[in-house]
Amino acid sequence: MNRDNSNGITRFTHMAALYRGIYSRVADRLGVDPSYVSRVARGERQSEQVRIALDTELAQIARSFAKYTGNGSGKKKLSGRPANGASARR
């Protein structure tokens, strides 16, 4: 397996670690139970406050990952290939 750096931590592992505990972090911030945050995320319950907190946390994770990968825009770098999967050859 190719490693992204010498200490053996892959970018995927780092990204997964950023998402770990998101419901608990949001629940602690809002003073609610993590299971309630989970239910809002799955659409079983409605809460504008929880949804906004989740969106904020996800945006923060995206910024952190973009900084980690060196892609400051937060968007995947384009490879120069057509987005629709069409071949450049004709």
C-alpha positions in Angstrom: 0.0 0.0 0.0 1.4 3.4 -0.9 1.6 5.8 2.0 1.0 9.5 1.7 3.7 10.3 4.3 6.5 8.6 6.1 4.7 8.0 9.4 2.3 5.5 7.8 -0.9 7.6 8.2 -2.8 7.7 4.9 -4.9 10.7 3.9 -8.0 8.4 4.1 -7.3 7.5 7.7 -6.8 11.2 8.5 -10.1 12.1 6.8 -12.0 9.4 8.6 -10.5 10.6 11.9 -11.9 14.1 11.2 -15.4 12.7 10.9 -15.2 10.5 14.0 -17.3 11.9 16.8 -19.2 14.5 14.7 -22.5 13.8 16.4 -21.0 14.0 19.8 -19.3 17.3 19.1 -22.5 18.8 17.8 -24.5 17.3 20.7 -22.1 18.8 23.2 -22.2 22.2 21.6 -26.0 22.3 21.6 -26.7 20.4 24.9 -28.6 17.6 23.3 -28.1 13.8 23.1 -25.9 12.5 20.3 -28.7 10.1 19.3 -31.0 13.0 18.6 -28.3 14.6 16.3 -28.0 11.2 14.5 -31.8 11.1 14.0 -31.8 14.7 12.6 -29.0 13.7 10.3 -31.0 10.7 9.0 -34.1 12.8 8.6 -36.1 11.0 11.3 -36.4 14.3 13.3 -36.5 17.9 12.3 -34.3 20.6 13.9 -33.0 23.6 12.1 -30.5 24.3 14.9 -29.0 20.8 14.7 -28.9 20.9 10.9 -27.1 24.2 10.9 -24.6 22.9 13.5 -24.0 19.8 11.4 -23.5 21.8 8.2 -21.0 24.1 10.1 -19.1 21.1 11.4 -19.0 19.4 8.0 -17.7 22.6 6.4 -15.0 22.9 9.0 -13.9 19.3 8.3 -13.9 20.0 4.6 -11.7 23.1 5.2 -9.3 21.0 7.4 -9.0 18.3 4.8 -8.5 20.8 2.0 -5.7 22.4 4.1 -4.2 18.9 4.8 -4.2 17.9 1.1 -2.9 21.3 -0.1 -6.1 22.1 -2.0 -7.1 25.4 -0.5 -10.3 25.6 -2.5 -11.8 22.6 -0.8 -12.7 21.2 -4.2 -11.1 18.3 -5.9 -8.3 19.3 -8.3 -9.2 18.9 -11.9 -7.2 16.4 -13.9 -7.8 18.0 -17.3 -10.1 15.2 -18.3 -13.7 15.8 -19.4 -16.1 15.7 -16.5 -18.6 13.5 -18.3 -16.1 10.7 -18.6 -15.8 11.1 -22.4 -12.5 10.3 -23.9 -10.4 13.2 -25.2 -9.5 11.2 -28.3 -11.7 11.1 -31.3 
